[in-house]
Amino acid sequence: MIWLLRDLDFLGTLLRAANLSFEALLLGGMAYLFFVARPANSSAAVEAICLRGIRWAALALVISEVITVTISSASLLGDSGLPLQAVLDATFFKAGLSAALLAALLSRMKSRATMIPLSLLLLIATVSSSHAAARLDHRPLLGLATAAHHLGTAAWIGAMPFLLISLGHASTVDEARTMARRYSSMALLSVAVLVLAGICMAWFYVGSWNGLYGTSYGVLLLAKIYLLLLMLFMGAGNWIVVSRLNTDPQPLLARLSRVAEAEIGLGFTVILAAASMSSQPAAVDVPDRVSVPVIAARMHPEIPRMQSPTASQLTPATSIETAVRESEFHSTGASDATDRKWSEYNHHWAGVIVLAAGLLAFLSRFAGMRWARYWPLSFAGLSLFILLRADPETWPLGPRPFWASFSAPDVLQHRAAAALILGFATFECAVQAGKLLARWAETIFPAMCALGAAVLLTHGHTSSDGQEELLASLSHILIALLGATAGWTRWLELRLPPSRASKIAGYVWPLFLSAAGLVLLNYRET
């Protein structure tokens, strides 16, 4: 874990995402219990499950907040030389410990009279460390909007896992139908609150159209909007299902649960994007913005680079100790044109492999093209390619030893990615060949595809040039969105009962995977 502790930006984003996720689950569980389960006269088993879920979410939030405060305090003490008392008086320290204490109290409560006031205090603690608290103007309005945004997220996304679990434990079909309808009404109101609060915050944090596409904060906001639109599209389908529950409830409830699984996955991807946004300055505070002509010039299609410099032409590798100490990353700030050509070559060949996988997966849907079902084998080639080419300063191309280089954060991330890709390629190939029939094995590929896409939203590009940093991140964010769409659409194909919807999903997800390959083929660092 030492490598992760050294990469504080990445670790901070993950911890922030964990805090937001557990907060959403905690508040969403309470919203579901008080406004869905109990008014629906749900069974004792459902209420017990809700209380257990609330308790576990609260305890997870306690642990996450304590870890966040501890690591942030240690980093601040080590880097700034501030006295301990200055750290103890800092807003992040007080807010984090207050949130942990309130979550601990909520884990022991069961009644609305005590849980609702404590949850409001928890919201105040959370908002006090957000962008809203750092503003000098419109602070009360932005604080209220942020709190409303959190509540909307919790009552929609955070409550959804409780709906999914309680539907499986309902004692009767009528009970399940009532809970589904009450949740749908609550979710509809929550979406309205979330969107209105989001528009309010965007008005003050983004400020202009140029801030929306010309800054990292704005681009991540666009990513959030795209993911939310996907969720709303699925939610609209579920709303139609809920309205028809009187006709044939059991199969419709099954379909509702399957779509909710994908909605939950996309919802927590949205929360990860929000965590990435919180690590960026608000767009209105960024004077150096990227213009449309500059973005168009970078994203304009060009012939992929299929010739690579030799490893000996690259910038000489530093020692392992230097790499660990400085937490080096492959970035847009490559030291010279040769290093950039090496990186572009890697991305372009990765694009060829991903594009081939997507096209073969699409062809495998047609009669007479069953040979194309072995498309996962191409990902095994991608895994080997990453292992050999992603880190030219390490064995077998560079002087750094294979095992010792694991202590460098960037190397470990690349090798972990290679191992994951090889793992899900192996499982998916066995599934496609009919050798592995277990239901869980089928979900390995879409789950890993969606998880990898979500983590890619946190992918950092360290560069002294803010514009160059944004331009490089555009491709990665677009790939992340396409990957998330492909992964969860594939999940729907597998999890939905055989129907027209599952068949359409089977044709759609390979196209999104192919699109991700095209984006990789057009990746550039200059």
Number of C-alpha atoms within 10 A of each C-alpha: 7 10 19 18 15 17 19 15 16 18 17 20 20 18 20 21 23 22 25 24 25 24 29 26 29 29 29 27 29 29 23 27 26 17 16 24 27 15 13 19 13 22 16 14 12 23 18 13 17 24 19 14 20 28 22 16 24 27 21 22 27 26 15 21 25 18 14 22 19 15 16 17 18 12 15 15 15 10 9 8 9 11 10 12 8 10 17 12 10 11 13 20 21 17 20 24 18 20 27 25 17 21 28 19 18 26 21 14 15 14 11 13 9 12 19 16 12 18 20 15 16 23 22 18 21 22 20 20 17 17 20 23 18 11 15 7 11 11 14 12 14 22 22 17 22 26 22 20 23 26 24 28 29 28 28 27 28 29 27 25 23 24 25 20 15 24 22 13 17 18 15 11 14 15 18 23 22 19 24 28 18 17 24 21 12 19 22 18 14 22 20 13 19 24 17 16 22 19 15 16 21 19 12 17 22 22 16 15 9 16 25 21 23 24 29 27 26 26 21 25 22 16 20 22 15 14 21 19 12 17 22 16 13 16 19 13 14 22 19 12 20 21 13 13 20 12 8 10 17 14 12 20 22 17 18 23 23 20 22 22 18 22 24 19 20 24 23 20 25 27 22 25 25 21 24 25 22 18 17 15 15 21 25 19 12 16 10 13 17 19 14 12 9 13 16 10 10 20 17 11 14 11 8 18 19 12 12 14 14 11 16 11 10 19 15 12 15 12 13 19 13 12 18 19 15 13 18 16 19 16 20 24 18 18 11 10 13 17 23 21 21 22 24 24 22 22 23 23 20 22 24 18 23 25 25 19 24 24 19 22 25 22 19 20 16 11 7 9 13 15 11 18 20 19 24 27 16 20 23 20 17 21 22 16 16 19 21 16 19 20 23 23 23 22 16 14 14 16 16 18 13 12 9 11 22 19 19 24 23 22 24 16 15 18 19 15 16 22 17 17 23 21 17 23 25 17 19 25 22 17 22 18 14 10 11 15 12 10 11 8 14 22 22 19 24 24 18 19 23 27 18 18 25 24 15 20 25 24 17 19 18 17 15 10 11 16 19 19 20 24 23 22 23 19 18 21 22 20 23 25 23 22 28 29 24 28 29 25 25 26 26 26 22 19 20 19 16 10 9 11 12 19 16 13 19 21 19 17 27 25 18 23 26 26 22 24 28 19 21 26 27 20 27 25 18 13
